[in-house]
Amino acid sequence: MRLVILGGPGSGKGTQGKQLCNKLGIPWISTGDIFRAAIAQNSELGVKSAPYVERGELVPDAIAIELIRERLVQPDTANGWLLDGYPRTAFQAEELDFLLDDLRGRLNWAIWLDVPEPVLIDRSLGRSRSDDRLDIIRRRIELFHERTIPMMDYYEPREKLLRINGNQPPEAVQQDILAAL
């Protein structure tokens, strides 16, 4: 099964994605981790990504899709995967579909974790990552509203969008996701 999990920063994408992957036996692919690893390795794409990640901005599409391509051709993705943190725009969703066509695959579902903004801020501030500062969190939420929410208009007509209430206990969110799949 090929899945993407969508939601604002702090919506529970990582928590839900990891649990879902354990249940389905597919790899969890965090694009944030991919970007941070590329930056730490000082790879060409990492160097290009760093200024955007440090400011809480979206990494340019050409860089992001190339990093995603590198990951999706790894052998552990043959039976499926879950992408966490990509796509973040309707354009990226379309680019992902083109990439999957090229790789002879297709997306099964986009899982949307719907969580109110104040909850996103509180959850994000509760994490201990170096890039979870209030100014960066607010910028991520601003970008989320501008760019990510329009993805519903991309996935909904294609009947690929699963809307899940992410503002409930994690176990209930997981049950709702599994029921929807």
Backbone as CSV, one residue per row, in Angstrom:
resi,resn,N_x,N_y,N_z,CA_x,CA_y,CA_z,C_x,C_y,C_z
1,MET,0.843,-1.173,0.000,0.000,0.000,0.000,0.891,1.241,0.000
2,ARG,0.565,2.180,-0.848,1.308,3.440,-0.945,0.423,4.556,-0.413
3,LEU,0.910,5.204,0.653,0.113,6.194,1.366,0.897,7.471,1.591
4,VAL,0.176,8.580,1.705,0.756,9.813,2.235,-0.100,10.200,3.433
5,ILE,0.544,10.796,4.425,-0.180,11.279,5.594,0.014,12.782,5.658
6,LEU,-1.099,13.496,5.761,-1.100,14.950,5.681,-1.675,15.554,6.948
7,GLY,-1.244,16.763,7.241,-1.748,17.502,8.392,-0.745,18.574,8.757
8,GLY,-1.162,19.474,9.610,-0.282,20.553,10.030,0.839,20.054,10.911
9,PRO,1.812,20.935,11.217,2.899,20.558,12.118,2.327,20.254,13.498
10,GLY,2.630,19.075,14.019,2.102,18.682,15.318,0.765,17.967,15.245
11,SER,0.310,17.610,14.042,-0.989,16.947,13.902,-0.951,15.471,14.270
12,GLY,0.247,14.925,14.422,0.367,13.509,14.765,0.759,12.636,13.589
13,LYS,1.222,13.255,12.512,1.593,12.487,11.323,2.643,11.429,11.640
14,GLY,3.672,11.817,12.364,4.742,10.873,12.686,4.262,9.740,13.566
15,THR,3.561,10.081,14.620,3.040,9.070,15.545,2.119,8.096,14.822
16,GLN,1.137,8.639,14.105,0.173,7.786,13.412,0.831,7.018,12.265
17,GLY,1.722,7.690,11.548,2.391,7.042,10.428,3.222,5.845,10.861
18,LYS,3.994,6.009,11.934,4.834,4.909,12.421,3.982,3.726,12.867
19,GLN,2.909,4.007,13.609,2.031,2.927,14.073,1.383,2.208,12.895
20,LEU,0.924,2.972,11.937,0.279,2.396,10.764,1.262,1.527,9.978
21,CYS,2.484,2.002,9.824,3.506,1.237,9.103,3.820,-0.072,9.810
22,ASN,3.882,-0.036,11.135,4.109,-1.276,11.889,3.000,-2.279,11.632
23,LYS,1.762,-1.796,11.612,0.625,-2.687,11.375,0.605,-3.222,9.941
24,LEU,0.978,-2.387,8.978,0.913,-2.776,7.567,2.203,-3.414,7.051
25,GLY,3.299,-3.314,7.806,4.576,-3.883,7.383,5.212,-3.136,6.219
26,ILE,5.063,-1.809,6.215,5.666,-0.979,5.165,6.557,0.073,5.826
27,PRO,7.547,0.618,5.102,8.418,1.625,5.712,7.732,2.986,5.860
28,TRP,8.043,3.632,6.988,7.617,5.010,7.247,8.719,5.901,6.717
29,ILE,8.367,6.827,5.835,9.351,7.701,5.207,9.021,9.136,5.584
30,SER,9.807,9.689,6.493,9.629,11.072,6.925,10.482,11.969,6.051
31,THR,9.834,12.872,5.327,10.618,13.765,4.484,11.447,14.720,5.329
32,GLY,10.955,15.070,6.518,11.762,15.893,7.416,13.064,15.195,7.757
33,ASP,12.974,13.891,8.040,14.188,13.113,8.327,15.091,13.027,7.104
34,ILE,14.478,12.880,5.921,15.267,12.827,4.681,16.031,14.140,4.506
35,PHE,15.333,15.279,4.711,15.997,16.577,4.565,17.098,16.751,5.600
36,ARG,16.794,16.426,6.872,17.804,16.581,7.934,19.020,15.686,7.686
37,ALA,18.777,14.454,7.207,19.892,13.539,6.918,20.739,14.072,5.762
38,ALA,20.090,14.584,4.720,20.829,15.133,3.577,21.671,16.326,4.012
39,ILE,21.110,17.150,4.916,21.850,18.300,5.437,23.031,17.832,6.277
40,ALA,22.796,16.855,7.153,23.866,16.337,8.018,24.986,15.697,7.205
41,GLN,24.625,15.034,6.104,25.627,14.392,5.242,26.311,15.396,4.326
42,ASN,25.814,16.629,4.339,26.369,17.690,3.504,26.341,17.317,2.016
43,SER,25.297,16.541,1.629,25.158,16.170,0.220,24.783,17.422,-0.584
44,GLU,24.895,17.326,-1.886,24.559,18.472,-2.739,23.114,18.927,-2.496
45,LEU,22.186,17.962,-2.464,20.783,18.307,-2.222,20.575,18.800,-0.791
46,GLY,21.365,18.282,0.154,21.285,18.732,1.542,21.707,20.183,1.699
47,VAL,22.796,20.555,1.035,23.283,21.936,1.077,22.234,22.881,0.493
48,LYS,21.595,22.439,-0.589,20.556,23.270,-1.208,19.308,23.370,-0.327
49,SER,19.019,22.315,0.453,17.830,22.281,1.314,17.990,23.089,2.587
50,ALA,19.202,23.153,3.118,19.456,23.701,4.455,18.839,25.075,4.720
51,PRO,19.028,26.068,3.862,18.489,27.394,4.184,16.968,27.401,4.339
52,TYR,16.288,26.571,3.565,14.825,26.517,3.638,14.370,25.845,4.930
53,VAL,15.011,24.728,5.260,14.662,23.994,6.478,14.903,24.869,7.707
54,GLU,16.026,25.584,7.729,16.376,26.437,8.872,15.367,27.562,9.082
55,ARG,14.733,28.038,8.009,13.744,29.120,8.119,12.314,28.603,8.264
56,GLY,12.137,27.261,8.211,10.800,26.702,8.283,10.030,26.831,6.985
57,GLU,10.750,27.061,5.897,10.137,27.205,4.576,10.059,25.838,3.893
58,LEU,9.242,25.763,2.857,9.192,24.538,2.071,10.442,24.440,1.195
59,VAL,11.024,23.249,1.156,12.163,23.000,0.279,11.637,23.069,-1.155
60,PRO,12.364,23.735,-2.070,11.889,23.835,-3.455,11.524,22.473,-4.049
61,ASP,10.493,22.493,-4.866,9.943,21.258,-5.412,10.981,20.383,-6.113
62,ALA,11.840,20.984,-6.914,12.820,20.195,-7.678,13.758,19.428,-6.746
63,ILE,14.145,20.049,-5.640,15.028,19.384,-4.669,14.255,18.298,-3.926
64,ALA,13.055,18.648,-3.474,12.255,17.706,-2.693,11.922,16.449,-3.490
65,ILE,11.471,16.592,-4.718,11.068,15.417,-5.491,12.270,14.532,-5.806
66,GLU,13.447,15.132,-5.973,14.643,14.333,-6.223,15.019,13.518,-4.986
67,LEU,14.911,14.132,-3.805,15.172,13.392,-2.562,14.137,12.275,-2.363
68,ILE,12.890,12.541,-2.703,11.837,11.530,-2.595,12.111,10.383,-3.579
69,ARG,12.475,10.733,-4.795,12.789,9.696,-5.797,13.898,8.777,-5.281
70,GLU,14.968,9.387,-4.745,16.086,8.584,-4.227,15.608,7.584,-3.181
71,ARG,14.650,8.011,-2.352,14.164,7.126,-1.288,13.205,6.058,-1.804
72,LEU,12.324,6.422,-2.736,11.309,5.470,-3.194,11.840,4.371,-4.101
73,VAL,13.073,4.503,-4.572,13.661,3.427,-5.379,14.464,2.439,-4.528
74,GLN,14.491,2.643,-3.214,15.202,1.710,-2.328,14.416,0.395,-2.260
75,PRO,15.109,-0.738,-2.086,14.439,-2.047,-2.115,13.324,-2.234,-1.076
76,ASP,13.432,-1.583,0.076,12.424,-1.800,1.123,11.066,-1.197,0.788
77,THR,10.975,-0.441,-0.300,9.700,0.195,-0.667,8.907,-0.625,-1.685
78,ALA,9.416,-1.781,-2.051,8.779,-2.577,-3.114,7.323,-2.931,-2.811
79,ASN,6.991,-3.154,-1.545,5.626,-3.558,-1.190,4.784,-2.423,-0.635
80,GLY,5.293,-1.209,-0.749,4.544,-0.063,-0.288,5.346,0.795,0.668
81,TRP,4.727,1.905,1.101,5.375,2.871,1.968,4.349,3.888,2.433
82,LEU,4.744,4.662,3.415,3.940,5.799,3.858,4.845,7.015,3.896
83,LEU,4.483,8.038,3.142,5.235,9.294,3.119,4.649,10.248,4.151
84,ASP,5.496,10.777,5.000,5.102,11.739,6.027,5.806,13.055,5.733
85,GLY,5.045,14.095,5.406,5.634,15.406,5.158,5.778,15.765,3.695
86,TYR,5.328,14.906,2.828,5.341,15.184,1.396,4.201,14.392,0.784
87,PRO,3.439,14.964,-0.083,3.521,16.306,-0.630,2.951,17.350,0.328
88,ARG,3.334,18.612,0.105,2.829,19.721,0.905,2.071,20.757,0.080
89,THR,2.032,20.559,-1.210,1.266,21.449,-2.091,0.560,20.586,-3.141
90,ALA,-0.456,21.154,-3.774,-1.153,20.434,-4.839,-0.189,20.135,-5.995
91,PHE,0.726,21.069,-6.275,1.721,20.835,-7.324,2.595,19.631,-6.965
92,GLN,3.034,19.550,-5.694,3.849,18.411,-5.266,3.056,17.108,-5.339
93,ALA,1.757,17.165,-5.035,0.919,15.971,-5.132,0.893,15.474,-6.576
94,GLU,0.762,16.413,-7.498,0.768,16.050,-8.910,2.140,15.511,-9.321
95,GLU,3.211,16.156,-8.837,4.572,15.675,-9.128,4.786,14.265,-8.587
96,LEU,4.257,14.000,-7.395,4.368,12.658,-6.817,3.645,11.647,-7.707
97,ASP,2.460,12.004,-8.204,1.750,11.104,-9.116,2.571,10.834,-10.374
98,PHE,3.209,11.880,-10.927,4.069,11.687,-12.101,5.249,10.770,-11.766
99,LEU,5.860,10.990,-10.602,6.974,10.142,-10.173,6.509,8.692,-10.039
100,LEU,5.351,8.489,-9.422,4.840,7.127,-9.243,4.516,6.476,-10.583
101,ASP,3.994,7.247,-11.530,3.780,6.714,-12.884,5.101,6.244,-13.471
102,ASP,6.138,7.068,-13.309,7.471,6.739,-13.803,8.015,5.473,-13.136
103,LEU,7.685,5.290,-11.853,8.148,4.112,-11.108,7.173,2.943,-11.219
104,ARG,6.159,3.107,-12.040,5.140,2.086,-12.265,4.348,1.744,-11.005
105,GLY,3.912,2.783,-10.331,3.102,2.599,-9.128,2.008,3.645,-9.089
106,ARG,1.207,3.611,-8.026,0.166,4.620,-7.840,-0.073,4.793,-6.350
107,LEU,-0.582,5.949,-5.992,-0.922,6.237,-4.614,-2.277,5.615,-4.299
108,ASN,-2.364,4.933,-3.140,-3.640,4.372,-2.729,-4.498,5.406,-1.996
109,TRP,-3.894,6.080,-0.976,-4.665,7.027,-0.168,-3.815,8.171,0.344
110,ALA,-4.452,9.323,0.481,-3.897,10.465,1.208,-4.716,10.570,2.503
111,ILE,-4.058,10.390,3.629,-4.718,10.423,4.941,-4.560,11.823,5.508
112,TRP,-5.669,12.510,5.759,-5.678,13.885,6.254,-6.012,13.896,7.740
113,LEU,-5.043,14.287,8.586,-5.279,14.419,10.026,-5.703,15.850,10.306
114,ASP,-6.964,16.041,10.593,-7.535,17.364,10.802,-7.431,17.731,12.285
115,VAL,-6.648,18.782,12.585,-6.398,19.217,13.965,-6.471,20.747,14.005
116,PRO,-7.171,21.334,15.009,-7.259,22.796,15.117,-5.889,23.445,15.351
117,GLU,-5.728,24.666,14.839,-4.453,25.381,14.917,-3.891,25.514,16.340
118,PRO,-4.668,25.898,17.364,-4.087,26.011,18.714,-3.491,24.684,19.210
119,VAL,-4.115,23.587,18.827,-3.606,22.262,19.216,-2.294,21.981,18.478
120,LEU,-2.218,22.373,17.206,-0.973,22.190,16.441,0.185,22.921,17.120
121,ILE,-0.062,24.157,17.553,0.993,24.951,18.205,1.423,24.297,19.508
122,ASP,0.461,23.926,20.352,0.792,23.297,21.638,1.585,22.014,21.453
123,ARG,1.143,21.171,20.537,1.845,19.905,20.302,3.264,20.147,19.782
124,SER,3.401,21.083,18.849,4.726,21.358,18.269,5.689,21.894,19.319
125,LEU,5.192,22.764,20.196,6.058,23.316,21.244,6.464,22.244,22.253
126,GLY,5.679,21.190,22.361,5.981,20.108,23.294,7.051,19.152,22.803
127,ARG,7.426,19.258,21.540,8.479,18.386,21.005,9.830,18.988,21.342
128,SER,10.880,18.204,21.165,12.216,18.703,21.548,13.157,18.851,20.363
129,ARG,12.612,19.016,19.172,13.488,19.191,18.012,13.981,20.621,17.959
130,SER,15.190,20.801,17.465,15.806,22.133,17.427,15.056,23.102,16.523
131,ASP,14.326,22.588,15.540,13.611,23.475,14.622,12.147,23.687,15.039
132,ASP,11.803,23.327,16.277,10.452,23.552,16.789,10.432,24.755,17.726
133,ARG,10.747,25.921,17.150,10.636,27.196,17.871,9.332,27.858,17.439
134,LEU,8.776,28.701,18.315,7.475,29.308,18.052,7.435,30.046,16.711
135,ASP,8.477,30.815,16.391,8.469,31.550,15.127,8.444,30.607,13.930
136,ILE,9.195,29.527,14.010,9.227,28.556,12.909,7.906,27.797,12.843
137,ILE,7.347,27.446,14.002,6.059,26.744,14.031,4.972,27.611,13.401
138,ARG,4.934,28.891,13.791,3.920,29.793,13.219,4.079,29.906,11.701
139,ARG,5.325,29.951,11.231,5.576,30.032,9.789,5.117,28.749,9.097
140,ARG,5.382,27.614,9.712,4.940,26.339,9.128,3.418,26.284,9.033
141,ILE,2.738,26.757,10.072,1.272,26.748,10.065,0.741,27.707,8.999
142,GLU,1.392,28.858,8.865,1.003,29.812,7.821,1.135,29.170,6.436
143,LEU,2.270,28.506,6.196,2.491,27.817,4.913,1.485,26.682,4.733
144,PHE,1.189,25.995,5.819,0.214,24.913,5.791,-1.127,25.426,5.270
145,HIS,-1.584,26.562,5.804,-2.865,27.122,5.366,-2.807,27.600,3.916
146,GLU,-1.698,28.201,3.529,-1.568,28.735,2.168,-1.433,27.653,1.108
147,ARG,-0.645,26.642,1.410,-0.236,25.711,0.363,-0.750,24.293,0.522
148,THR,-0.822,23.812,1.741,-1.143,22.405,1.940,-2.641,22.145,1.894
149,ILE,-3.427,22.988,2.546,-4.871,22.757,2.574,-5.475,22.635,1.168
150,PRO,-4.990,23.395,0.159,-5.547,23.216,-1.193,-5.344,21.810,-1.780
151,MET,-4.505,20.987,-1.158,-4.340,19.612,-1.651,-5.623,18.810,-1.551
152,MET,-6.501,19.199,-0.630,-7.787,18.494,-0.543,-8.514,18.587,-1.875
153,ASP,-8.371,19.740,-2.543,-8.995,19.916,-3.851,-8.336,19.048,-4.921
154,TYR,-7.122,18.614,-4.665,-6.444,17.716,-5.599,-6.882,16.264,-5.362
155,TYR,-6.841,15.831,-4.085,-7.109,14.423,-3.779,-8.592,14.070,-3.714
156,GLU,-9.442,15.000,-3.279,-10.864,14.682,-3.117,-11.533,14.258,-4.418
157,PRO,-11.383,15.011,-5.517,-12.048,14.567,-6.755,-11.502,13.241,-7.291
158,ARG,-10.299,12.898,-6.900,-9.692,11.630,-7.332,-10.095,10.482,-6.405
159,GLU,-10.917,10.804,-5.402,-11.385,9.837,-4.401,-10.217,9.123,-3.719
160,LYS,-9.221,9.924,-3.341,-8.021,9.407,-2.675,-7.854,9.980,-1.268
161,LEU,-8.780,10.835,-0.813,-8.615,11.538,0.456,-9.420,10.868,1.562
162,LEU,-8.733,10.523,2.659,-9.385,10.017,3.864,-9.256,11.089,4.935
163,ARG,-10.381,11.705,5.335,-10.379,12.731,6.387,-10.528,12.056,7.733
164,ILE,-9.561,12.337,8.625,-9.553,11.728,9.955,-9.485,12.833,11.003
165,ASN,-10.303,12.737,12.040,-10.250,13.678,13.152,-8.985,13.375,13.958
166,GLY,-7.991,14.247,13.847,-6.731,14.056,14.561,-6.721,14.654,15.946
167,ASN,-7.825,15.265,16.363,-7.910,15.906,17.680,-8.655,14.995,18.651
168,GLN,-8.113,13.808,18.816,-8.643,12.810,19.745,-7.479,11.952,20.207
169,PRO,-7.676,11.082,21.192,-6.556,10.253,21.656,-5.919,9.468,20.498
170,PRO,-4.594,9.296,20.552,-3.895,8.625,19.448,-4.478,7.261,19.075
171,GLU,-4.937,6.510,20.061,-5.495,5.179,19.780,-6.764,5.299,18.933
172,ALA,-7.578,6.313,19.228,-8.815,6.525,18.469,-8.506,6.969,17.041
173,VAL,-7.482,7.820,16.898,-7.069,8.258,15.553,-6.641,7.046,14.738
174,GLN,-5.823,6.187,15.336,-5.337,4.987,14.646,-6.499,4.075,14.236
175,GLN,-7.451,3.891,15.132,-8.618,3.057,14.822,-9.400,3.643,13.649
176,ASP,-9.571,4.969,13.648,-10.295,5.621,12.555,-9.563,5.437,11.218
177,ILE,-8.236,5.543,11.249,-7.450,5.370,10.016,-7.612,3.946,9.504
178,LEU,-7.433,2.965,10.385,-7.541,1.567,9.966,-8.934,1.245,9.437
179,ALA,-9.960,1.799,10.080,-11.335,1.577,9.622,-11.546,2.176,8.227
180,ALA,-10.950,3.348,7.987,-11.117,4.028,6.695,-10.373,3.309,5.571
181,LEU,-9.229,2.698,5.899,-8.455,1.990,4.878,-9.192,0.728,4.458
